[in-house]
Amino acid sequence: MADLVKGKLAIVTGGGRGIGRAICQKLAEQGASVLVVDINQESAQETVNLLQKGHHYAYHCDVSKRDDLEKLKAFSLEKFNGKSLDILVNNAGITKDSLLMKMTDEQFDDVINVNLKAVYIITQLFAKLAIDQQRPMSIVNISSIVGKTGNLGQTNYSASKAGIIGFTKSAAKELARYNIRVNAVLPGFIKTPMTAKIPEKVISKFVERIPLGRMGDPEDIANAVNFLCSDLSSYMTGAQVEVTGGLDM
């Protein structure tokens, strides 16, 4: 089924590579105009250069800073002719792994600020805009299966991703009256630049735990996001969709 989000206006954070880039490509392929947000302007522009159909833009932004996100809001209004978003995908995320007993405050705070606090700020800003303009909106937050299960060496990351699940459910309850849907996607073990750094023997052990017997592709996540952004999921809000190949079901 083509053009599921035709004519819709979208922002994807962390759109410069990996899962974020795949999401941008899928939404553009399905007819949306996409504003690609990333801390790396060059990577964001590379993504834009790959997109088809519509009008697409790259924007450099540190999503952990409210001032940067306020400027992003102004930029989106300029590029989208004063209209609020139809789609917001909160995908930006970082890891700063360490065992709990060795983790620093900086490692913990940096991950929480980018992965969780940024979701709060950007959702607040753009949901208010949608409410003011009385426009429906779909917000999709990218969590992780480790937000459900935890993971060794990732107390900060797991906490941030578990926080996204709780935030998604609470925001969904508050915003439903405005026809704003909020859902979460929980990726499992996905082939990305981040997982490419993992030794092959470690990957093999992970794959043994996946019932479908393989790592996921970024497009697997993009397909789920596209569904949640489209009218096919119009009766879904506050949901957490696991895209894991069955890992830790």
Buried (B, 14 or more C-beta within 10 A) or exposed (E): EEEBBEEBBBBBBBBBBBBBBBBBBBBBBBBBBBBBBBBEBEBBBBBBEEBEBBEBBBBBBBBBBBEBBEBBBEBBBEBBEEBBBBBBBBBBBBBBBBEEEEBEEEBBBBBBBBBBBBBBBBBEBBBEBBBEEEBEBBBBBBBBBBBBBBBEBBBBBBBBBBBBBEBBBEBBEEBEEBBBBBBBBBBBBBBBEBBEEEEEEEBEEBBEEBEEEEBBBBBBBBBBBBBBBBEEBEEBBBBBBBBBBEBBE
